[in-house]
Amino acid sequence: MEPTIRVVRCPCCKKPLYTLSTVTPRATQGWRFTRDSPPVQKDKDGPFMKCRQCSRRIALVKPRAAEGVPDFEVAANQKCDRILR
């Protein structure tokens, strides 16, 4: 049986950052943010999420266009030095 939920951890504090769930029906199958995930925000440096645990700015990137992938994913390189209020 394939998983229907994925938890993505904050690269700074290692606590859950957001959750993905599968989308149905099969014609639109893929992964999408769940309602309890933090909103994607944008600033001069691009898209990000604020971690609800450590309040750090977590940079996001748009993955290559592929069917079934979420709109954003955590950027590979995080500075972990930007704390948001």
C-alpha positions as CSV (number, residue, x, y, z in Angstrom):
1,M,0.0,0.0,0.0
2,E,1.4,3.4,-1.0
3,P,1.6,6.2,1.6
4,T,-1.1,8.9,1.4
5,I,0.6,11.4,3.8
6,R,4.1,12.8,3.8
7,V,5.6,14.9,6.6
8,V,8.4,17.3,5.6
9,R,10.7,18.4,8.4
10,C,12.2,21.9,8.9
11,P,15.8,21.7,7.9
12,C,16.7,24.0,10.8
13,C,15.0,22.5,13.9
14,K,14.0,19.1,12.4
15,K,10.4,19.4,13.6
16,P,7.5,18.9,11.1
17,L,7.3,21.9,8.8
18,Y,4.4,20.9,6.5
19,T,2.4,17.9,5.4
20,L,1.5,16.7,2.0
21,S,-1.4,14.4,1.1
22,T,-2.3,12.6,-2.1
23,V,-4.8,14.2,-4.4
24,T,-7.6,12.1,-6.0
25,P,-9.1,11.3,-8.4
26,R,-6.5,9.5,-10.4
27,A,-6.7,12.0,-13.3
28,T,-5.1,14.6,-11.0
29,Q,-3.2,12.3,-8.7
30,G,-0.2,14.0,-7.0
31,W,0.9,15.6,-3.7
32,R,-0.5,18.8,-2.3
33,F,-0.1,20.8,0.9
34,T,-2.6,19.9,3.6
35,R,-4.8,22.6,5.2
36,D,-2.8,22.6,8.4
37,S,0.5,23.4,6.5
38,P,1.8,27.0,6.9
39,P,1.0,29.3,4.0
40,V,3.5,29.9,1.3
41,Q,4.6,33.6,1.4
42,K,6.8,35.6,-0.9
43,D,9.4,38.4,-0.2
44,K,12.2,39.9,-2.2
45,D,14.2,36.7,-1.8
46,G,11.4,34.5,-3.2
47,P,8.9,32.0,-1.8
48,F,9.2,30.7,1.8
49,M,7.3,29.3,4.8
50,K,7.6,30.3,8.4
51,C,8.4,27.3,10.6
52,R,5.8,27.2,13.4
53,Q,8.3,25.6,15.8
54,C,11.5,27.7,15.4
55,S,10.0,30.8,13.5
56,R,12.8,30.6,10.9
57,R,12.3,31.6,7.3
58,I,12.5,28.4,5.2
59,A,13.2,29.0,1.6
60,L,11.2,27.1,-1.0
61,V,11.8,26.5,-4.7
62,K,9.6,25.4,-7.5
63,P,10.6,21.9,-8.6
64,R,11.0,21.0,-12.2
65,A,7.6,20.7,-13.8
66,A,6.5,17.1,-13.3
67,E,3.2,15.5,-12.9
68,G,2.2,14.7,-9.3
69,V,4.8,16.9,-7.5
70,P,3.8,19.7,-5.1
71,D,4.0,23.3,-6.3
72,F,7.0,24.0,-3.9
73,E,9.7,22.1,-2.0
74,V,12.2,23.0,0.6
75,A,15.3,24.6,-0.9
76,A,18.5,22.4,-0.6
77,N,20.6,25.2,1.0
78,Q,19.1,26.9,4.1
79,K,20.8,29.6,6.1
80,C,18.8,29.0,9.3
81,D,19.8,32.5,10.4
82,R,16.6,34.4,9.6
83,I,14.1,34.4,12.4
84,L,10.7,35.9,11.6
85,R,8.5,37.7,14.1
